């Protein structure tokens, strides 16, 4: 009887072991599936991180391009102002030259006027004497 009881216990334990082995196989299969899912998710995460990095890089490059564009506009305006300044300086130089020429003409006219007055005085003096 004891042997039968032990045999029955042994049989129950073997069945339980078999059931546990089946459960372990099932859990191992699920674990493998989950590991595959985790690997796929990690790949997707890495892919998204790369996309984010590319997007950030593109954003930085865009901002740099905008800054360069603004810098180019500033440089263009600077050149335009420099050219206007040169034009104004040339106009000032031309006006100063014209002014000097007019002063010389005025002085020449004054001298001629004085000569004419002298001539008139001489002529008036001759006529009345």
C-alpha positions in Angstrom: 0.0 0.0 0.0 2.7 2.4 0.8 4.3 1.6 -2.5 1.1 2.3 -4.3 0.7 5.6 -2.5 4.3 6.5 -3.3 3.8 5.4 -6.9 0.6 7.5 -7.1 2.4 10.5 -5.6 5.2 10.0 -8.0 2.8 9.8 -10.9 1.1 13.0 -9.6 4.4 14.7 -9.3 5.5 13.6 -12.8 2.2 14.9 -14.2 2.7 18.2 -12.3 6.3 18.3 -13.6 5.0 17.7 -17.1 2.4 20.4 -16.7 5.0 22.7 -15.3 7.4 21.9 -18.2 4.5 22.7 -20.7 3.8 25.9 -18.8 7.6 26.8 -18.8 7.7 26.1 -22.6 4.7 28.3 -23.1 6.2 31.0 -20.9 9.5 30.7 -22.7 7.7 31.0 -26.1 5.8 34.1 -24.8 9.1 35.5 -23.4 10.7 35.0 -26.8 7.7 36.7 -28.5 8.0 39.6 -26.0 11.7 39.9 -26.6 11.1 40.1 -30.4 8.4 42.8 -29.8 10.8 44.7 -27.5 13.5 44.4 -30.2 11.1 45.7 -32.8 10.1 48.6 -30.5 13.8 49.4 -29.9 14.4 49.5 -33.6 11.4 51.8 -34.0 12.6 54.0 -31.2 16.1 54.2 -32.7 14.5 55.1 -36.1 12.4 57.8 -34.5 15.4 59.2 -32.7 17.3 59.3 -35.9 14.4 61.1 -37.6 14.3 63.6 -34.6 18.0 64.2 -34.9 17.7 64.7 -38.7 14.8 67.1 -38.1 16.7 69.0 -35.4 19.7 69.2 -37.7 17.5 70.5 -40.6 16.0 73.0 -38.2 19.4 74.2 -37.1 20.5 74.4 -40.7 17.4 76.3 -41.6 18.0 78.8 -38.8 21.6 79.2 -39.9 20.4 79.8 -43.5 18.0 82.4 -42.3 20.7 84.1 -40.3 23.0 84.0 -43.3 20.2 85.4 -45.4 19.6 88.2 -42.9 23.4 88.8 -42.8 23.4 88.9 -46.6 20.6 91.5 -46.5 22.5 93.5 -43.9 25.7 93.3 -46.0 23.7 94.3 -49.1 22.2 97.3 -47.2 25.6 98.1 -45.9 27.1 98.1 -49.5 24.1 100.2 -50.7 24.7 102.8 -47.9 28.5 102.8 -48.7 27.7 103.5 -52.3 25.2 106.2 -51.4 27.8 107.7 -49.1 30.4 107.7 -52.0 27.8 109.3 -54.2 27.1 112.0 -51.6 30.8 112.6 -51.2 31.2 113.0 -54.9 28.2 115.4 -55.0 29.8 117.4 -52.2 33.1 117.4 -54.0 31.4 118.6 -57.2 29.4 121.2 -55.3 32.6 122.5 -53.6 34.4 122.6 -56.9 31.5 124.5 -58.5 31.4 126.8 -55.5 35.1 127.5 -55.8 34.6 128.1 -59.6 31.7 130.5 -58.8 33.8 132.3 -56.2 36.6 132.7 -58.8 34.1 134.0 -61.3 32.7 136.4 -58.8 36.1 137.7 -57.9 36.9 138.1 -61.7 33.6 140.0 -62.1 34.4 142.2 -59.1 37.8 143.0 -60.6 36.2 143.7 -64.0 33.6 145.9 -62.3 36.4 147.9 -60.5 38.2 148.3 -63.8 35.1 149.5 -65.5 34.4 152.0 -62.7 38.0 153.2 -63.1 37.5 153.5 -66.8 34.2 155.3 -66.3 35.9 157.7 -63.9 38.7 158.3 -66.3 36.2 158.8 -69.2 34.0 161.1 -67.1 37.0 163.0 -66.1 38.2 163.4 -69.7 34.8 164.5 -70.9 34.4 167.2 -68.2 37.8 168.6 -68.5 
